[in-house]
Amino acid sequence: MLENWAKRRTTAQGLAKRARIVLACARGWNSTVVASRCDTDRATVRRWRSRFLLDRLEGLSDEPRPGVPRSITDAAHAVVFSVDEKPQIQALERTAPVLPMLPGVVPCRT
């Protein structure tokens, strides 16, 4: 499972990094070597190594963050849409007059 998390492209970046840290620790490397190979510090290596030893795979998942509880739960299956109006499209009425035509020029509007 750890190797899958470390290699899959759809895995969250944090979880993939934690899996790579635990896999490097399983090779028998000390915290300094693991930290340099995984581009992190020794405290982070020690934290994820100890959490993995205590809780195994569940210890590598994210813990709930502090703050206000979510108002929309996962059981609501909510979908959020964000719509951005483009300035080129939203002009429904023209305020500037049509520019005068010159011979051989297509009429223009601003």
Secondary structure, DSSP 4 states (H G I P E B T S, - for coil): -HHHHHH-SSS-HHHHHHHHHHHHHHTT--HHHHHHHTTS-HHHHHHHHHHHHHHGGGGGSPPPPSSSPPSS-GGG----------HHHH--S--SPPPPP-TT------
